[in-house]
Amino acid sequence: MEWSETPKDMLEAGGKRLEYACFGPAPDEAMTIVMLHEGLGCLALWRDVPAKVAEVTGCGVLVYSRAGYGQSDPAELPRPLDYMTREAVEVLPQVLDQAGVRQAVLMGHSDGATIAAIYAGSVEDFRIRGLILMAPHFFTEPMGLASIAEAKTAYETTDLKAKLGKYHRDPENAFRGWNDAWLDPGFEAWNVAEVIDYIRIPTLAIQGVDDQYGTKAQIDEIAERSYAPVDVLMLDECRHAPHQDQPEKVLAAVQEFVARLQRLEAAEVEVA
């Protein structure tokens, strides 16, 4: 796998070809931050966030589009209702291995944050040193499902599909894979909060006070159940995308959190 902002080839994981980009130092030179996008996100929709995260932390940053998103291969539809768990335990390990990750922080947004938490609570991987979870969800909430239903209406009645088409090779695959799963009647009972009980690494949990897809109950769940330290950042004047609505505060929090992890790593090396 080529460590480059503009790699010539895609990486292969989960039987799919996935687009990716890398910023900052390679894994053999520094800690790596692996960024996992939201349910309608992709590499391009992170915009300049990966480059800025690499700049303020000094870490390498790996960002990729999951199957069905961006320029990656399409996903098979309908997605299974446990698609986030499958992504965490079946695909993400292959991505980390191909990247040659040695020490890493998983930084996820929305679905990506949930995937990161599931990985940390389900897969024994001592390379993962910390989690940065922006607007994670561990269970469904009526207000969140209502917002997802509104997104369906917007997709079918406005230019949302055309807008998504600017970033996704197959906007229908991207949207239906996410929206149909969340609006499936069986998804109301979806709950993966038990993975929190098995997380043994520090977490930075970030959420907007005005998040339209989840309440503070999602953040409280991880703060109350995790055995490892959890830093909580609730942001005013912020909806579901903290890195877009409050970019300076998010970058500052990420910088401080990662610097603390790096100090811990340095102290462990000295003791050894």
C-alpha positions, 0 to 999 in steps of 0.5 A, spaced: 500 500 500 502 506 497 503 512 503 501 518 499 495 523 498 494 521 491 495 513 491 495 510 484 491 504 486 486 502 491 486 498 497 483 491 497 479 489 503 473 485 505 473 483 497 472 490 495 477 496 492 476 502 496 479 509 495 484 512 500 489 517 501 494 518 506 497 524 510 503 526 514 508 521 516 508 513 515 506 508 520 514 506 521 515 514 523 509 516 527 503 514 530 497 513 525 490 516 526 485 512 522 479 516 520 472 513 519 467 517 515 459 517 517 453 514 514 453 518 507 460 520 508 467 518 504 474 520 503 472 527 499 467 529 504 472 530 510 475 535 505 481 538 509 480 535 516 485 529 515 490 534 512 489 539 518 489 533 523 496 530 521 498 538 521 496 539 528 498 532 531 504 530 527 501 523 526 500 520 520 493 520 517 489 514 513 482 516 510 478 511 506 471 510 503 468 504 505 464 500 500 458 503 497 461 510 498 466 515 494 469 512 489 470 505 492 466 499 489 459 498 491 456 495 497 451 489 496 444 491 498 440 491 502 445 492 507 445 487 513 442 490 519 449 489 523 453 492 517 457 496 522 459 490 526 461 487 520 465 493 517 468 493 524 470 486 525 471 483 518 474 489 514 477 494 518 482 489 520 484 488 513 485 496 512 490 496 518 494 490 516 495 493 509 497 500 512 502 497 516 499 500 522 503 500 528 500 504 533 494 508 532 488 512 534 481 510 531 477 517 529 470 516 527 464 520 525 457 518 526 457 510 523 464 511 523 465 512 530 460 506 532 465 502 527 471 504 531 468 503 538 465 496 536 472 495 533 475 497 540 470 493 544 470 486 540 477 485 537 484 485 541 488 489 537 494 492 542 496 497 536 490 501 537 491 506 543 485 511 543 479 513 540 476 519 538 468 518 537 464 524 534 457 523 534 457 516 535 451 512 536 450 505 540 442 505 540 437 508 536 433 514 538 426 516 536 428 523 534 434 520 530 430 515 526 425 521 525 431 525 522 433 519 518 426 519 515 426 526 513 433 525 509 429 519 505 424 525 503 429 530 502 433 524 497 426 523 493 423 530 493 429 535 492 436 535 489 440 531 494 441 525 490 445 530 485 449 533 491 451 526 493 453 524 486 458 529 486 462 525 491 459 518 490 460 514 484 453 511 485 449 515 490 443 510 490 448 505 493 450 510 498 444 513 500 440 506 500 445 502 503 445 507 509 437 509 509 434 503 508 438 499 514 436 505 519 429 505 517 428 497 517 423 496 522 428 491 525 433 496 526 429 499 532 432 494 536 439 495 534 443 496 540 451 495 540 452 499 547 455 492 550 461 493 546 463 499 551 464 494 557 470 491 553 474 498 551 480 498 555 483 505 551 482 512 552 476 515 549 475 522 546 467 523 545 465 529 542 458 531 540 454 537 538 448 540 543 444 540 537 445 534 534 439 532 530 441 524 529 442 523 537 442 526 544 447 526 549 444 519 552 449 516 547 455 520 550 453 518 557 453 511 555 460 511 553 462 515 559 458 511 564 460 504 562 467 505 559 473 502 564 478 506 561 478 514 561 473 518 557 474 525 555 467 528 553 466 535 549 459 537 548 459 543 543 454 549 543 452 551 536 453 544 533 449 539 530 451 532 527 458 534 524 462 537 530 468 537 525 464 542 520 460 546 525 466 547 530 472 545 527 477 549 531 475 546 537 475 539 535 482 540 532 484 543 539 481 537 542 484 532 538 491 535 538 490 535 546 488 528 546 493 525 541 499 529 545 497 526 551 497 519 548 504 520 545 506 522 552 504 516 555 507 512 549 514 516 551 513 514 558 512 507 557 518 506 553 522 510 558 520 505 563 521 499 559 
